[in-house]
Amino acid sequence: MDKLGSMAVFVKAVECGSFAAAAQVLGLSAPMVGKHVRQLEAALGVMLLNRSTRRQSLTEVGRAYYERCKIVLAEVAAADSIAQESRQLAQGHLRISASINYGTYCLAAVLPGYRARHPQVTLGLELSDSVVDVIAQGYDAVFRVGALPDSGLRARALAPYQMVACAAPAYLAAQGEPRTPQDLQRHQCLGFSHWSPREEWYFDGPGGREQVQVSGALSANVGQALRVAALGGMGIILQPVPLVADDLRARRLVPVLPGYAPPSLPVHLLTAPGRLRTQKLQSFVDYVVEVLGGD
């Protein structure tokens, strides 16, 4: 028998006035109530109750122990209540990881809407194009762009990440526009160094999927740097649509290969398996799936 459980039985026996009455309230047998009390007394080495066939009364030590037990049990109940409330009310801090581009141009834009619904939750968004460990690094939620290896994590598919190949009008005026993916081999194609291999680009066209070997004078580990270089006329980039959407609308960058579409990249929201989800995490997952889901 656990000591905390025996303390609860002891308190109820005192409040009810007898083992039999406490047993009825607790759904136990009277001998079982007596066993709890005797085990407490044996563990403490003192008598807590004076017992006779007709009545029971607290010893001096028993009265002091009874008062302390009530305090301990009240604190346990309060702690349980806090834990329960954390599941019922979205509150606390969420630690989130995402790639730099996705976090900046997709995720950050929807976080105000989540906060409007759940003002008791604070958010810590950490951006990196390196693969992070959800469990070992203590993240509540991780957004991953690209093929998802079998990791044992809980994964929710979100809307795919649309890609576009584009360049500045000045670059295309000077170097000519590619007509097919294979034409990219004679162009400056600025590579994203987190892709492996970064020298291979893919396009879906009339004849199916095509792979082309590309090269260029610049590669970078942040898409924003490639965007700025492309705006300066340095070459062609293959980057997510949200990163260059404003530039495409303003014609600072223009799409190339209009008859070919780069494959979209899958996006998943990952959480640790086997954990009882708090309401703050469940509410965040539900909101993200609602606003960034694929349906």
C-alpha positions as CSV (number, residue, x, y, z in Angstrom):
1,M,0.0,0.0,0.0
2,D,1.3,3.5,-0.8
3,K,1.8,5.8,2.1
4,L,-0.2,8.7,0.5
5,G,-3.2,6.4,0.0
6,S,-3.0,5.2,3.6
7,M,-2.9,8.8,4.8
8,A,-6.1,9.5,2.9
9,V,-7.8,6.5,4.5
10,F,-6.6,7.6,7.9
11,V,-8.0,11.1,7.5
12,K,-11.3,9.7,6.3
13,A,-11.5,7.3,9.3
14,V,-10.9,10.2,11.7
15,E,-13.5,12.4,9.9
16,C,-16.1,9.6,9.8
17,G,-15.6,8.5,13.4
18,S,-15.1,4.8,12.7
19,F,-13.5,2.3,10.3
20,A,-16.9,1.0,9.2
21,A,-18.2,4.5,8.3
22,A,-15.0,5.4,6.4
23,A,-15.1,2.1,4.6
24,Q,-18.6,2.8,3.3
25,V,-17.5,6.3,2.0
26,L,-14.3,4.9,0.4
27,G,-15.8,1.8,-1.0
28,L,-13.5,-0.4,1.0
29,S,-14.1,-3.0,3.7
30,A,-13.7,-2.1,7.3
31,P,-10.8,-4.5,7.8
32,M,-9.0,-2.9,4.8
33,V,-9.4,0.5,6.4
34,G,-8.0,-0.9,9.6
35,K,-5.1,-2.3,7.7
36,H,-4.2,1.0,6.2
37,V,-4.2,2.7,9.7
38,R,-2.1,-0.1,11.2
39,Q,0.5,0.1,8.4
40,L,0.8,3.8,9.0
41,E,1.3,3.2,12.7
42,A,3.9,0.5,12.1
43,A,5.8,2.7,9.6
44,L,5.7,5.7,12.1
45,G,6.3,3.6,15.2
46,V,3.5,5.4,17.1
47,M,-0.2,4.9,17.9
48,L,-2.4,7.3,15.9
49,L,-5.8,6.1,17.2
50,N,-7.0,4.8,20.5
51,R,-9.4,2.0,19.5
52,S,-12.0,0.0,21.4
53,T,-15.0,-2.0,20.4
54,R,-17.2,1.0,20.8
55,R,-15.2,4.0,19.8
56,Q,-12.0,5.4,18.6
57,S,-10.1,8.6,19.4
58,L,-7.0,10.3,18.3
59,T,-3.9,10.1,20.4
60,E,-1.9,13.3,20.9
61,V,0.5,12.4,18.2
62,G,-2.4,11.2,16.0
63,R,-4.1,14.6,16.2
64,A,-0.9,16.4,15.1
65,Y,-0.4,13.8,12.4
66,Y,-4.0,14.1,11.2
67,E,-3.7,17.9,10.8
68,R,-0.5,17.5,8.8
69,C,-2.0,14.8,6.7
70,K,-4.9,17.1,5.7
71,I,-2.3,19.8,4.6
72,V,-0.4,17.2,2.6
73,L,-3.5,15.8,0.9
74,A,-4.8,19.3,0.1
75,E,-1.4,20.1,-1.6
76,V,-1.6,16.9,-3.6
77,A,-5.1,17.8,-4.7
78,A,-4.0,21.3,-5.7
79,A,-1.1,19.9,-7.7
80,D,-3.4,17.5,-9.5
81,S,-5.8,20.3,-10.2
82,I,-3.0,22.4,-11.8
83,A,-2.1,19.4,-14.0
84,Q,-5.7,18.8,-15.0
85,E,-6.2,22.5,-15.8
86,S,-3.2,22.5,-18.1
87,R,-5.0,19.9,-20.2
88,Q,-8.3,21.8,-20.1
89,L,-7.0,25.3,-20.7
90,A,-4.5,26.3,-23.3
91,Q,-1.8,28.1,-21.2
92,G,1.9,28.1,-20.8
93,H,4.9,28.2,-23.2
94,L,5.3,26.4,-26.5
95,R,8.8,25.8,-28.0
96,I,8.6,25.5,-31.8
97,S,11.2,24.9,-34.5
98,A,10.9,25.5,-38.2
99,S,13.1,26.1,-41.2
100,I,14.1,29.7,-41.8
101,N,12.0,30.3,-44.9
102,Y,8.9,28.3,-43.8
103,G,9.0,29.9,-40.3
104,T,9.4,33.4,-41.6
105,Y,7.1,33.4,-44.6
106,C,4.4,30.9,-43.7
107,L,4.3,30.1,-40.0
108,A,5.0,33.5,-38.5
109,A,2.1,34.9,-40.5
110,V,-0.5,32.7,-38.8
111,L,0.8,32.9,-35.2
112,P,-1.1,36.1,-34.4
113,G,-4.4,34.2,-35.2
114,Y,-3.4,31.5,-32.7
115,R,-2.6,34.0,-30.0
116,A,-5.9,35.7,-30.5
117,R,-7.7,32.5,-29.7
118,H,-5.3,31.4,-26.9
119,P,-3.9,34.5,-25.2
120,Q,-2.6,32.5,-22.3
121,V,0.0,30.7,-24.5
122,T,3.4,32.2,-25.2
123,L,5.4,31.0,-28.2
124,G,9.1,30.5,-28.7
125,L,9.9,30.1,-32.5
126,E,13.4,29.0,-33.3
127,L,14.4,29.0,-37.0
128,S,17.1,26.8,-38.4
129,D,17.6,24.8,-41.6
130,S,19.4,22.1,-39.7
131,V,17.5,19.0,-38.6
132,V,16.6,19.3,-34.9
133,D,15.8,16.5,-32.6
134,V,12.3,16.9,-31.3
135,I,12.7,14.9,-28.1
136,A,16.4,15.4,-27.2
137,Q,16.2,19.2,-27.8
138,G,12.9,19.6,-26.0
139,Y,10.7,21.0,-28.7
140,D,6.9,20.8,-28.4
141,A,6.4,21.0,-32.2
142,V,8.7,21.0,-35.2
143,F,7.8,21.9,-38.8
144,R,9.8,19.9,-41.3
145,V,10.0,20.6,-45.1
146,G,11.0,17.8,-47.4
147,A,10.9,14.1,-47.4
148,L,10.1,12.7,-44.0
149,P,12.2,9.8,-42.8
150,D,10.6,7.1,-40.6
151,S,11.4,8.6,-37.2
152,G,8.6,7.3,-35.0
153,L,7.4,10.9,-34.4
154,R,3.7,11.9,-34.6
155,A,3.4,13.6,-38.0
156,R,0.6,15.7,-39.5
157,A,0.8,16.5,-43.2
158,L,0.3,20.2,-44.0
159,A,-0.2,22.0,-47.4
160,P,2.8,21.3,-49.7
161,Y,5.4,24.0,-50.1
162,Q,5.1,25.4,-53.6
163,M,8.4,26.1,-55.4
164,V,9.3,28.4,-58.3
165,A,12.3,28.9,-60.5
166,C,12.8,32.6,-61.3
167,A,15.3,35.3,-62.1
168,A,15.6,39.1,-62.5
169,P,14.5,40.5,-65.9
170,A,18.0,42.0,-66.4
171,Y,19.7,38.6,-66.0
172,L,17.3,37.0,-68.6
173,A,17.8,39.9,-71.0
174,A,21.5,39.4,-70.9
175,Q,21.7,35.6,-70.8
176,G,18.5,34.5,-72.6
177,E,15.5,32.6,-71.2
178,P,15.7,28.8,-70.8
179,R,13.1,26.9,-72.8
180,T,13.5,23.5,-71.2
181,P,15.1,22.3,-68.0
182,Q,18.1,21.1,-69.8
183,D,18.8,24.7,-70.9
184,L,19.6,25.5,-67.2
185,Q,23.0,23.7,-67.7
186,R,24.3,26.8,-69.5
187,H,22.9,29.3,-66.9
188,Q,24.0,30.5,-63.5
189,C,21.8,28.5,-61.1
190,L,22.2,29.7,-57.5
191,G,22.2,26.7,-55.2
192,F,20.6,26.1,-51.8
193,S,23.3,24.4,-49.8
194,H,20.9,22.5,-47.5
195,W,19.6,20.5,-50.4
196,S,21.4,17.2,-51.0
197,P,22.5,17.1,-53.7
198,R,22.1,20.8,-54.5
199,E,23.3,20.4,-58.0
200,E,20.2,18.6,-59.1
201,W,16.9,20.4,-59.9
202,Y,13.7,18.6,-60.8
203,F,10.8,19.8,-63.0
204,D,7.5,18.2,-64.0
205,G,6.6,18.9,-67.7
206,P,4.8,17.4,-70.7
207,G,7.1,14.4,-70.7
208,G,7.0,13.7,-67.0
209,R,9.6,14.5,-64.4
210,E,13.0,15.7,-65.6
211,Q,16.2,16.0,-63.7
212,V,18.9,18.5,-64.6
213,Q,22.4,19.0,-63.3
214,V,22.9,22.7,-62.5
215,S,25.8,24.8,-61.3
216,G,26.4,28.4,-60.4
217,A,28.9,30.9,-58.9
218,L,27.0,31.1,-55.6
219,S,25.4,28.7,-53.1
220,A,24.0,29.8,-49.8
221,N,22.4,28.1,-46.7
222,V,19.7,30.8,-46.4
223,G,17.1,31.3,-49.2
224,Q,16.9,35.1,-48.5
225,A,20.5,35.5,-49.5
226,L,19.8,33.7,-52.8
227,R,16.8,36.0,-53.4
228,V,18.9,39.1,-52.9
229,A,21.6,37.8,-55.3
230,A,18.9,37.0,-57.9
231,L,17.5,40.4,-57.6
232,G,20.9,41.7,-58.4
233,G,21.0,39.7,-61.6
234,M,23.4,37.0,-60.5
235,G,21.4,34.1,-61.7
236,I,18.3,31.8,-61.5
237,I,17.0,30.6,-58.1
238,L,14.7,27.7,-57.2
239,Q,13.0,28.8,-54.0
240,P,9.6,28.6,-52.2
241,V,6.9,30.8,-53.6
242,P,6.2,32.7,-50.3
243,L,9.9,33.9,-50.3
244,V,9.6,35.6,-53.6
245,A,5.9,36.3,-53.9
246,D,6.2,40.1,-53.6
247,D,9.0,40.1,-56.1
248,L,7.0,38.1,-58.6
249,R,4.0,40.4,-58.2
250,A,6.2,43.5,-58.7
251,R,8.1,41.8,-61.6
252,R,11.4,42.3,-59.9
253,L,11.7,38.5,-60.5
254,V,10.0,36.6,-63.2
255,P,9.3,32.8,-63.4
256,V,11.2,30.8,-65.9
257,L,10.2,27.6,-67.7
258,P,6.5,28.3,-67.7
259,G,5.7,24.9,-69.2
260,Y,7.4,23.1,-66.3
261,A,6.6,23.1,-62.6
262,P,9.1,22.3,-59.8
263,P,7.7,19.5,-57.6
264,S,6.2,20.8,-54.4
265,L,7.9,19.9,-51.1
266,P,5.9,18.0,-48.4
267,V,5.5,19.8,-45.1
268,H,4.8,18.0,-41.8
269,L,4.2,19.1,-38.2
270,L,6.0,16.8,-35.9
271,T,5.4,16.1,-32.2
272,A,6.9,13.6,-29.8
273,P,5.1,10.2,-29.5
274,G,3.8,8.6,-26.4
275,R,3.2,11.8,-24.5
276,L,-0.1,12.9,-23.0
277,R,-0.7,16.1,-24.9
278,T,-1.4,19.3,-22.9
279,Q,-4.2,21.5,-24.1
280,K,-1.7,24.2,-25.2
281,L,-0.1,21.7,-27.6
282,Q,-3.3,20.1,-28.8
283,S,-4.8,23.6,-29.5
284,F,-1.7,24.6,-31.5
285,V,-1.8,21.4,-33.6
286,D,-5.5,21.8,-34.3
287,Y,-5.0,25.4,-35.3
288,V,-2.0,24.8,-37.6
289,V,-3.9,21.9,-39.3
290,E,-6.9,24.2,-39.8
291,V,-5.0,27.2,-41.3
292,L,-2.0,25.4,-43.0
293,G,-3.5,22.0,-43.7
294,G,-3.6,20.5,-47.1
295,D,-7.4,20.3,-47.4
